[in-house]
Amino acid sequence: MQTEEDRRLVDARRRASADCERWLGMLRRLREQFPENEVDNFSVHLAMGSHDGCYSGSLYLPKATGEHRHAIELRVSFLVPYYIVYGSRLVDDLEGIESQKSLRATPPRAVTIFVHDTAYILPAWVGKLIKLIKPELVEPPSMEDKPTRQVISFELSPDEQPYAAGIAQEIEATWGYERMPPEVGNVVVPDVATNLRRLGEARLYDCLFSDAW
């Protein structure tokens, strides 16, 4: 059952979507200011009234070794006059990779054999025999889907700071908002639940910006 608070939040999202010219204009200026960096808008879903209490965007930075993604994330709340800027990296989850390797080191009970466009799942001992005769039919183990984890930091690295400063300047010039410090944003709101946070887990960040961290 949707509460009155839920309805007001849905209405606020739809109004933010309809009145997004300042947001889109600011993203255009960021692209002009940082022409070598891709800038993405993640707020198109607001028109449906679902998720988030903020405008969301990313400015992508060069990836270091072992990184799959490196970005400066920007969030501008339309519920309160605050914004946040932080670094985000998607890196290999080394513990997850080792766990995955350990599982794959265990002898399989079955193997998949491909004959033309048809796959057959057969006992492992049969697979061994087929591999001796027709090794091209046996599906090799895959490591394509490596486990990853997101690393978020409000303590920006030297290579992130110039971009974050430019973003903050644009936000403040456009809206006149203040940057919410982590010691405030991380305060837990005990009697509130969000889409992805249960009672006792939701922080101010989750309530006023986004709980998709």
N, C-alpha and C positions, 0 to 999 in steps of 0.2 A: 504494500500500500504506500502510495506516494504522500509524503507529509507536505505541510505548507512550506517548510524550509526547502524541501526538494524542489517544489514548484518555483520558488523564488530563484533558486540557483539555476534551474533550466532556463528561466526567463532572462537571467543575467547573461548567460552564455549566448543566447540567441541575439540579445541586444548588442553584445560585444562583436558578434559576427557581422551584424548589419552595419555597425559603426566602426569599421576596421580600417578606414583610410589612413589614419595616423600611423597605425601599425605597419601597413603595407608601404607607406611612404618612408618610414624609418628603415625598413628592410632594403628598399631601393638605395637609400643613402649609404647604408653599410656596404652594399655591393659596389657602389662607386668608390667608397673609401678604401675597400680591400678588394680590388679587382681580381687578384690572383686566388682568392678564396671563395669557395662555394657557400652561399647562404641559403638555408632552407626555412620554409614556413610550415610549422606543424599545427596550425590553428584552424585548418579548413573544416575540421569536425565540429567546431562550435555551433555551426548552423543547425545541427541536429539536436543541440541542447545537451549533449553527453560529454562527460569527463571535463576535468580541469576548471580552475578559476582564474586562468591567466592566458595571455598570448604566449606562444612558445616558438622558439626558433633556434637554429644552430649555425655557427660559423665554423667551417671545417679547417683544420690545420694539417700540415704534413705529418704523416705517420712515422713513428720511430720503429726500429726493429722489434718485432713481437707484438706490435699494435695492429689491430684491425680497423680502428677508428679513433680519431682524436679531434675533439671539437670544443669550442667555447659555447656553452648553453646559455641562452638568455630567456628569462621568464618575466613577464610584466603582468602583474595582477590587475584584474578589472573589478576586484572586490574591495581592495584597500590600496592606498597610494604607495605601494612598495614594489620593488623589483629585485631579482637576484641574477647574478652572473657567476658561473662556475665552470671548472674544467671537467671534461668527461673523456675517459679513454676506455676502449674495448680491447681487452688483452686476453691472451691465452690463460685459461684456468689450469695451471700446472698440476694441481692436485687432481682435478677432474680428468686430465689427460692420462696421468699415471694410473688412475683407477680404471680408465677405459682400456689402457694397455694390459692391465692385470686381467681384466675380464676376457680380453681377446687372447691372452696367453693360455687360458684354460682350453683344453681340447674340446672342440665343438661336438655336439651329439648328432648334428645334421649338417649337411652342406647343400648349397643351391647349385644346380647344374642347368646351364642354358643350352637348349637345342633349338637353333633358329630363334624364333620369337617366343618360345615356350620355356618357362622355368619349372624345374622339378626339384622338390625338396626330398633328399634321400639320406639314409643313414650315413654317418661319417665314414664307416669302413668301406662302403660302396664308393663314396667320393674319392677315397685314397686310390682305389683300383682304377677309377676312371681318370684320375689325374696322371697316373703312370702312362695311360694309353692316349688320352686326349686332354692334355692340361688346359687347352684353350676353352674347354667347356665349363671349367670350374670357376665360379665367381671368386676373385681375390678379396681378402679382407680390405675394408676401406677405412681411412682415417680422415675423410673429407669433412665430416661434421665434428670438428674439434670443440670441446667445451670451452666457453669463453665466460668472462665476468666483466662487469662494468666497474670502473674505478672513478669515483666522483670526489672532487676536492675543491673547497673554497679557498685553500691556500694555493694561489696560482703560481705556476713556475715562471721563470724569467721569459721563456719564449711565449707564454700565454698572456703575460701582463699587458703588452702594448695593444693587443686585440681587445682584451677585456676593458681597458681604459677607454678605447674608442667606442665600444658598445655602450658602456656606462654613460659616457658623455652624450651620446645620441639619445638614450632613454631619458636622461634628466632634462635635456633640452626640449624633448618632445612632450613629456608629461609633467615634468617638475617633481617626479617621485624620488623617494629615498631608497637606498639599498638596504634591504633587511639583513642584519648581521646574523651569522649562524647561531649565536647563543640565544637569539630570540626565535629564529625559525625552527630550531630543534626542540623547543618547549613542547611537551606532550599535552594534548587536550584530552583529559581522561573520559569525558562523557560524549565524545563525538566519534562516529565511524564514517569512513569514506568508502569509495568503491573498492579499494584494495587494502584498506586498513581496518582492523577490528577495533572495538572499544579498548582503550588503553594503549593503542599503538599509534594513533594519528597524531602527527605534529602540526604546528602552525604551517609549516611548509606544505604539508599534505592538504590542509584545509583551504589555504589561501592561494596556492599555486597549482600543484599537481601531486598526486600520490604515485605516479608512474616513475619511480626512481629505481 
